[in-house]
Amino acid sequence: MAARVFMSYSHKDEELRDQLEVQLAMLKRQGLVDVWHDRRLSAGDHLDGSIGRELDEADVILLLVSPDFLASDYCYNIEKAGALDRHKDGDARLISVILRPCEWHHTELADYLVTPTDGKPITRWADRDEAFLDVARQIRRAIEELGARPRWEGQQEVLEPARAAPKVLPRSSNMRLQKTFTDADADRFLVDGFEFVERFFRGSLEELAKRNPDVETRHRVLDATAFTSTIYRHGDKVAACTVRLGGMFGGINYADGEDVRANTCNESLSVEHDDQKLFFRSMGMRQWASGESEEALSEEGAAEYLWSLLIQPLQGN
C-alpha cells in the first residue's frame, strides 16, 4: 500500500515544490507514495478541515522550509506543530527539506532529519536536479523503513472490494505545465547572476585570507559590468582574474589576469533554459575542476565553478 505523503510549503515556493514532485516520479510509479498538497483541493472543499485531515492521515510529512515558510503563521504554527506532534508520537515520519537559506537551525526542526545532505539549501546546489535526487533518496529510505514495498510492472495486485464512489473525483497532483521565458527574463537572470558572482568572489576572498595567514587578497569592482580578483601568497601573486558581464560572447566571461581586454576570456557562461527554469551553462573552454562542464548551473553553481578556476593554482590541481 502506498505511503501517504503530505507536503507543507509556502505558495511562494511552488516552483521548487513542483521540481521536488517531479523527482518523486519513480516512487509514484512503483506505488510507494501518494503525494498530497493543498493544490489538490477541489472547489468547495473546506480549507482548514481538508488540510487538517490529510495532515492527520499522512505517513510521511515533508516540510519544505524557506524564509517564507518560517514567516507563514499557518505553515509554522499549525502545519509544522502538527507534524512535530505526530512525529514525536510515532504516528508519522517528519522530513524537513531546506529549499532556501533561512534560520531553520534555530527551530525544533534542527533536532530531526533534514534534507538535502548536511542541510545545504536546494538553491545553493550547483545542480538542483542532484539536490532533489538526494532528497528523493532519503524519502525512499524513510518509506522503506515504514514497510512499503515497490509494486513492479506486471506484479499481480490484490483486488479490493468495490467501494462507493467518492464525492470528489480522484485526480493527479501533477499539474506542471511548460513555462516560457522572455528575453527580459533571461537578461534579468544574467544580471542577477553576475551580481551574485561578484558578491560570492568578494566573500570567498575575505574568508580565504581569514583562514590562511600567508594569504592576501584584493577585489576591485571596475564598473557595473566587471570586477577583478587577485590572490597573493607570501607576497607573490599566485592567481588573478577578470570577470565581465557581456562582451564578445555575451553571458558572464572569465579571463585569467587583471584588467584584460573585454574581448578576451578563458571561459564563458551563457544563459539557457529548459521547460521549467533558467540556468547557466559553461561553453566548455575549460573543464570543471571536479567534474563535467555540461551541467545546468544555478547562480551558486556558476559562482562556485568560476571560483574553482581562480583558486585552482593554489590547490595544485
C-alpha positions as CSV (number, residue, x, y, z in Angstrom):
1,M,0.0,0.0,0.0
2,A,1.3,3.4,-0.9
3,A,2.5,5.7,1.9
4,R,0.6,8.9,2.1
5,V,3.0,11.9,1.8
6,F,1.9,15.4,2.9
7,M,3.7,18.4,1.6
8,S,3.7,21.6,3.7
9,Y,5.1,24.6,1.9
10,S,4.7,28.3,1.2
11,H,3.0,29.2,-2.1
12,K,6.0,31.4,-2.9
13,D,8.0,28.1,-3.2
14,E,5.5,26.4,-5.5
15,E,8.1,26.2,-8.4
16,L,10.5,24.3,-6.1
17,R,7.7,22.1,-4.8
18,D,6.9,21.2,-8.4
19,Q,10.5,20.2,-9.1
20,L,10.6,18.0,-6.0
21,E,7.4,16.3,-7.1
22,V,8.9,15.5,-10.5
23,Q,11.9,13.9,-8.7
24,L,9.4,11.7,-6.8
25,A,8.0,10.2,-10.0
26,M,9.7,6.8,-9.6
27,L,8.3,6.4,-6.1
28,K,4.9,7.1,-7.5
29,R,5.3,4.7,-10.4
30,Q,6.4,1.9,-8.0
31,G,3.2,2.6,-6.0
32,L,5.3,3.6,-2.9
33,V,3.8,7.1,-2.4
34,D,0.6,9.0,-2.8
35,V,1.6,12.7,-2.6
36,W,-0.8,15.3,-1.3
37,H,-0.6,19.1,-1.0
38,D,-3.1,21.9,-1.0
39,R,-3.2,22.3,-4.8
40,R,-5.2,19.0,-4.8
41,L,-8.1,20.7,-3.0
42,S,-11.3,20.9,-5.1
43,A,-13.7,23.8,-5.3
44,G,-15.9,23.8,-2.3
45,D,-13.5,21.9,0.0
46,H,-13.2,23.3,3.4
47,L,-9.6,24.6,3.6
48,D,-8.6,24.0,7.2
49,G,-10.7,20.8,7.5
50,S,-9.2,19.2,4.4
51,I,-5.7,20.1,5.2
52,G,-6.0,19.0,8.8
53,R,-7.4,15.7,7.7
54,E,-4.6,15.0,5.3
55,L,-2.0,16.0,7.8
56,D,-3.5,13.7,10.4
57,E,-3.6,10.7,8.0
58,A,-0.2,11.2,6.4
59,D,2.5,8.6,6.9
60,V,5.3,11.0,5.9
61,I,5.2,14.7,6.3
62,L,7.5,16.9,4.2
63,L,8.1,20.4,5.5
64,L,9.5,22.5,2.6
65,V,11.5,25.0,4.6
66,S,12.3,28.5,3.4
67,P,12.2,32.1,4.8
68,D,8.6,32.3,3.6
69,F,7.7,29.0,5.3
70,L,9.1,30.3,8.6
71,A,7.3,33.6,8.1
72,S,4.0,31.9,7.5
73,D,1.9,31.6,10.7
74,Y,-0.1,28.7,9.1
75,C,2.9,26.8,7.9
76,Y,5.0,27.3,11.1
77,N,2.4,27.4,13.9
78,I,-0.2,24.9,12.5
79,E,1.4,22.5,10.0
80,K,4.9,22.4,11.5
81,A,3.5,22.0,15.0
82,G,1.1,19.2,13.9
83,A,3.9,17.4,12.0
84,L,6.2,17.5,15.1
85,D,3.4,16.2,17.4
86,R,2.7,13.3,15.1
87,H,6.4,12.5,14.7
88,K,7.0,12.6,18.4
89,D,4.1,10.2,18.9
90,G,5.5,7.9,16.3
91,D,2.4,8.2,14.1
92,A,4.2,9.7,11.1
93,R,7.7,10.4,9.8
94,L,8.8,14.0,9.6
95,I,11.3,15.1,7.0
96,S,12.4,18.7,6.5
97,V,13.5,19.8,3.0
98,I,15.6,23.0,3.2
99,L,14.7,24.9,0.0
100,R,16.3,28.2,0.6
101,P,18.8,29.7,3.2
102,C,16.9,30.5,6.4
103,E,17.3,30.2,10.2
104,W,15.9,26.7,10.5
105,H,18.8,25.9,12.8
106,H,17.0,27.9,15.5
107,T,13.8,25.8,15.3
108,E,12.9,22.4,16.6
109,L,13.5,21.1,13.1
110,A,17.2,21.1,13.8
111,D,16.7,18.0,16.1
112,Y,15.2,15.9,13.3
113,L,16.1,14.6,9.8
114,V,16.9,17.4,7.5
115,T,17.5,17.1,3.7
116,P,19.4,17.6,1.4
117,T,22.6,16.2,2.9
118,D,24.0,18.5,5.7
119,G,21.0,20.8,5.3
120,K,22.5,22.5,2.3
121,P,19.6,24.5,0.8
122,I,18.4,23.3,-2.6
123,T,19.1,26.7,-4.2
124,R,22.7,26.5,-3.1
125,W,23.5,23.3,-5.0
126,A,25.2,23.7,-8.4
127,D,22.7,21.3,-9.9
128,R,19.2,21.4,-8.5
129,D,18.3,18.0,-10.0
130,E,21.1,16.4,-8.0
131,A,19.8,18.2,-4.8
132,F,16.2,17.0,-5.3
133,L,17.5,13.5,-6.1
134,D,19.4,13.5,-2.8
135,V,16.0,14.4,-1.1
136,A,14.1,11.7,-3.0
137,R,16.6,9.0,-1.9
138,Q,16.2,9.9,1.7
139,I,12.4,9.9,1.3
140,R,12.7,6.5,-0.3
141,R,14.7,5.3,2.6
142,A,12.1,6.5,5.1
143,I,9.3,4.9,3.1
144,E,11.1,1.6,3.0
145,E,11.6,1.7,6.8
146,L,7.8,2.1,7.1
147,G,7.5,-1.2,5.4
148,A,6.3,-0.1,1.9
149,R,7.4,-2.3,-1.0
150,P,7.5,-1.3,-4.7
151,R,4.8,-2.6,-7.0
152,W,6.7,-3.6,-10.1
153,E,5.0,-3.6,-13.5
154,G,3.4,-7.0,-14.2
155,Q,3.1,-7.9,-10.5
156,Q,-0.3,-9.2,-9.7
157,E,-2.3,-6.9,-7.5
158,V,-4.9,-7.9,-4.9
159,L,-8.2,-6.5,-5.8
160,E,-10.1,-4.7,-3.1
161,P,-13.8,-4.9,-2.6
162,A,-15.8,-2.3,-4.6
163,R,-16.3,0.9,-2.7
164,A,-18.9,3.6,-3.1
165,A,-17.9,6.4,-5.5
166,P,-16.2,9.3,-3.6
167,K,-17.9,12.6,-3.6
168,V,-14.8,14.2,-5.1
169,L,-13.2,12.6,-8.2
170,P,-9.6,11.5,-7.7
171,R,-7.1,13.4,-9.7
172,S,-3.4,13.8,-10.3
173,S,-1.2,16.2,-8.4
174,N,1.0,16.6,-11.5
175,M,-0.2,19.9,-12.9
176,R,3.2,21.0,-14.1
177,L,3.0,22.9,-17.4
178,Q,5.7,24.0,-19.7
179,K,6.9,27.5,-18.9
180,T,8.0,30.2,-21.3
181,F,10.8,32.6,-20.7
182,T,11.2,36.0,-22.4
183,D,14.4,37.9,-23.4
184,A,13.7,40.1,-20.4
185,D,13.6,37.1,-18.1
186,A,16.9,35.9,-19.5
187,D,18.6,39.3,-19.2
188,R,17.3,39.7,-15.6
189,F,18.7,36.2,-14.7
190,L,22.0,37.1,-16.3
191,V,22.5,40.4,-14.5
192,D,21.3,38.9,-11.1
193,G,23.7,36.1,-11.7
194,F,26.7,38.4,-12.4
195,E,25.9,40.4,-9.3
196,F,25.8,37.2,-7.2
197,V,29.1,36.1,-8.6
198,E,30.7,39.4,-7.7
199,R,29.4,39.1,-4.1
200,F,30.5,35.4,-4.0
201,F,34.0,36.2,-5.0
202,R,34.3,39.1,-2.6
203,G,33.1,36.9,0.3
204,S,35.3,34.0,-0.7
205,L,38.4,36.1,-0.9
206,E,37.7,37.5,2.6
207,E,37.3,34.1,4.0
208,L,40.3,32.7,2.2
209,A,42.5,35.4,3.7
210,K,41.0,34.9,7.2
211,R,41.8,31.2,7.2
212,N,45.3,31.5,5.8
213,P,47.7,34.0,7.4
214,D,50.1,33.8,4.5
215,V,47.5,34.8,2.0
216,E,46.4,38.3,1.0
217,T,43.6,39.1,-1.4
218,R,42.4,42.1,-3.5
219,H,39.0,42.6,-5.0
220,R,38.2,45.6,-7.3
221,V,34.9,46.5,-8.9
222,L,35.9,48.2,-12.1
223,D,32.3,49.2,-13.1
224,A,28.8,47.7,-13.1
225,T,29.9,45.1,-15.6
226,A,33.4,44.0,-14.5
227,F,35.5,43.1,-11.4
228,T,38.9,41.7,-10.8
229,S,40.1,39.4,-8.0
230,T,43.7,38.7,-7.0
231,I,45.3,36.3,-4.6
232,Y,48.9,36.7,-3.1
233,R,50.7,34.1,-1.1
234,H,53.8,35.1,0.8
235,G,53.6,38.4,-1.1
236,D,53.7,36.7,-4.5
237,K,50.8,37.0,-6.9
238,V,49.6,33.4,-7.5
239,A,46.2,33.9,-9.1
240,A,44.2,36.7,-10.7
241,C,41.1,37.0,-12.9
242,T,38.8,39.5,-14.5
243,V,35.1,38.7,-14.7
244,R,32.9,40.6,-17.1
245,L,29.2,40.8,-17.9
246,G,28.6,40.7,-21.7
247,G,31.4,41.3,-24.1
248,M,32.5,39.2,-27.1
249,F,30.5,36.0,-26.1
250,G,27.7,37.7,-24.1
251,G,26.9,36.0,-20.8
252,I,29.4,36.0,-18.0
253,N,33.1,35.9,-19.1
254,Y,36.1,34.8,-17.1
255,A,39.7,35.7,-18.0
256,D,43.0,34.9,-16.3
257,G,44.8,38.1,-15.1
258,E,43.8,41.6,-14.1
259,D,42.3,44.2,-16.4
260,V,42.4,42.1,-19.5
261,R,40.7,43.3,-22.7
262,A,36.9,43.0,-22.9
263,N,37.1,40.6,-25.9
264,T,39.4,38.1,-24.2
265,C,38.2,35.2,-22.0
266,N,39.2,31.8,-20.9
267,E,35.7,30.6,-20.0
268,S,32.2,31.9,-20.7
269,L,28.8,31.1,-19.2
270,S,25.6,31.5,-21.2
271,V,22.0,31.6,-20.1
272,E,19.8,28.7,-21.3
273,H,16.5,27.2,-20.2
274,D,14.5,24.0,-20.2
275,D,10.7,23.8,-19.8
276,Q,10.8,24.8,-16.2
277,K,13.8,27.1,-15.3
278,L,16.6,29.3,-16.5
279,F,20.2,28.3,-15.8
280,F,23.8,28.9,-16.8
281,R,25.9,26.6,-18.9
282,S,29.6,26.6,-19.5
283,M,30.9,26.9,-23.1
284,G,33.4,24.2,-22.1
285,M,36.6,26.1,-22.8
286,R,37.8,24.6,-19.5
287,Q,36.5,21.5,-17.7
288,W,35.0,21.7,-14.2
289,A,37.8,21.4,-11.7
290,S,35.9,18.5,-10.2
291,G,33.6,17.2,-12.9
292,E,31.7,17.9,-16.1
293,S,31.3,21.2,-17.8
294,E,27.9,20.4,-19.2
295,E,25.8,20.9,-16.1
296,A,22.9,23.2,-15.8
297,L,24.2,25.7,-13.2
298,S,22.3,27.8,-10.7
299,E,23.7,31.2,-9.6
300,E,25.5,29.4,-6.8
301,G,26.8,26.7,-9.2
302,A,28.1,29.3,-11.7
303,A,29.9,31.2,-9.0
304,E,31.4,28.1,-7.5
305,Y,32.6,27.0,-10.9
306,L,34.3,30.3,-11.7
307,W,35.8,30.4,-8.2
308,S,37.3,27.0,-8.8
309,L,39.1,28.4,-11.9
310,L,40.7,31.1,-9.8
311,I,41.7,29.0,-6.8
312,Q,42.9,26.0,-8.8
313,P,46.6,27.2,-8.9
314,L,46.7,27.2,-5.1
315,Q,45.3,23.7,-4.8
316,G,47.9,22.0,-7.1
317,N,45.3,20.6,-9.5
